[in-house]
Amino acid sequence: MGLSQGAAVAAPAGPAACGAARGNAADDPYTQAFLTQYGEIKAAAGGYFSPEGLPYHSVETLIVEAPDHGHETTSEAVSFWMSLEAAYERVTGDWAPFNEAWAVAEKTIVPHHADQATSDSYRPGAPAIYAPEWQLPSDHPSPMDPSVPVGTDPLATELAAPYDTMDVYGMHWPMDPRAPAHWPRAPRRASSSCA
């Protein structure tokens, strides 16, 4: 990964086509500042990553912000991680950390087909059922009203066609990176009869 004891070490420059971008990396103070910050972020002692390899949304162990109650991860954190690894490749020519980030994301935060139990029964022509909103929380949950027209989903078929599936290839928003094996099980409990 180009890291040693939390300090990044630039790999040899890549092919000549890429050499111009990396040619003077050792002398460039911005590149060195990036590599120093990269090393701090990626160091195990830094606390930015879970033991399972996912980045935390915050290094704080107790925080109440958006979905995060301390040491959770989000799709934004994983996206930033991939951007960080792409920048690392730009500087060093080493794609391995980027490929590893992508593999970890696909294994843990991108739901597989088994995690999307109802996707096969999604109907773009009838994508939702209307439920009214009320002033007080005590009035919820609202009864669903299928007589209210909701329109159609104009993008679903176009997005599904290249992959021949209605599965969504996208990341979960929040999740607990300390137990990624447990997170995907929840959607599987859904029944396709609820479509």
Secondary structure, DSSP 8 states (H G I E B T S, - for coil): --EETTEE-------HHHHHHHTTTTT-HHHHHHHHHHHHHHSGGG--B-TTS-B-S-S-SS--BTTBSSS-EEHHHHHHHHHHHHHHHHHH---HHHHHHHHHHHHHTS--GGG-TTGGG--TTS---B----SSGGG-S---BTTS-----SSHHHHHTTTTS-------SEE-TT-TTTTTHHHHTS-GGG-
